[in-house]
């Protein structure tokens, strides 16, 4: 009898195995590979570059690892090393996302973002029917750079052991599955004051569940601390992130779609217990249904980066709070173009903030970098000594930015309250000579335009040169060189940092800086289409809007 039961048990196990192989491991999961050899890591050097760039992504495409053949770029993330090297990761491959040819790219810059070694590291799957995607970075206290990415049904990690080393000496660890699957964790982990590291993970697309994952060993291993649940009818992709207030309170912020902005869960005990979700949080905690970023700065102040719209992915804007998120009196318009999405940030020891985002993933194919500090946010314009506006990490190989103008009209002006729009325009040239990065020089004639300008209202207003000519083929004003910011009123405003352990800094809202062109661009409807099905989830081929 025992022998018969044993035989039956074996048959059940065998049958279960074949059913598992035939139908998969459950909704949203692919069969996990056991061996890290399924993931290939390629460090691109002078000696192998030609060979790597000639390698096709798969047998069914002419696209290779050569950046000039990319059909799209998007979903970036950034980290800065102790010695100042910038690392940016994103993914590409195939005609769009999702596609079997998707692969992960790491590039670095040693000149603060002016130029990039792209690609320096490629992470792909040996099986060309599978893809690698959704990378993000985390720097350990010992300086190691962990690259997390999703592939083959699970979250993987690859460690760059010495990210500050000379390129030839950089060592990449063998990719491995995370000890505790971070699932659909997409924004970077956050180091809390007590030394713990927390990340928020959504088990699957359209899931209303959000898991608080904690690492007690600086990102080497993870465990589930608690779970929270959304009640939003507009739940698709959470893309959630935690922020720690100065009194130790945690906010878990998650994306909701349909122009509903974000939802917030609050914990007062280190993430063991959370409040019910809060909605309609008020301006500027809004969005059109796209990824936002919320980050506590070294000063103790908080920035919130989002599209300043509930209908379109335009007007990428940074908002600053100096009182633990009670008010958001300062803002800096980063990019007023359409299809600007997915902001991610890091900060250096001097208080400079490095913000990357993508623009026109399958058109301009851009990943841009802006560098600014809190004073720039207060001023409403990037004018600090080391500040940079819209540096290019990557873009379409056939596009050339205007990189300078010969006419010195300045990118920032301050005028007294009551100065008329016409007085400002009359001080600006009607002819501008521009220089593109391909060396082409050309002259443009036109007029300066602005919208919703109020001469008696303090704020920052954008004036743009409306030229009459057609730009040379391939030339674009991707860095906004043909525009200026004009501040009406005083700029000698000084912000303070909250006291450690206090729940507030400088209180009171003096009103946010008003950007004159945001209302105009809010009328531009760049509709995002969310197309997710159970079949797409199962295959891992969901399309992120």
Secondary structure, DSSP 8 states (H G I E B T S, - for coil): -HHHHHHHHHHHHHHHHHHHHHH-SSTT-----S-GGGEEEEE--TTTHHHHHT-BSSTT-S-BS-GGG-S--EEEEEEE-TTS-EEEEEEE-SSSSS-TT-EEEEEEESSTTSS-EEEEEEEEESSTTS-EEEEEEEE-TTS-EEEEEEETTEEEEEEETTTTS-GGG--B---EE-SS--TB--S--EE-TTS-EEEEEBSSTT--EEEEEEESSTTS--EEEEEEE---TT-S----EEEE-TTS-EEEEEE-STT--EEEEEESSTTSS----B----TTS--SSS--EEEE-TTS-EEEEEES-SSSSEEEEEEEESSTTS---EEEEEEEEESEEEEEEEE-TTS-EEEEEEE-TTTT-EEEEEEE-HHHHHHTS--STT-EEEEEEE--TT-EEEEEESS---SEEEE-TT--HHHHHHTS-SEEEEEETTS-EEEEEEEEE-SS--TTS-EEEEEEEEESS---TTEE-TT-TTEEEEEES----------TT-S-SS--------BTTHHHHHTS---------HHHHHHT-----
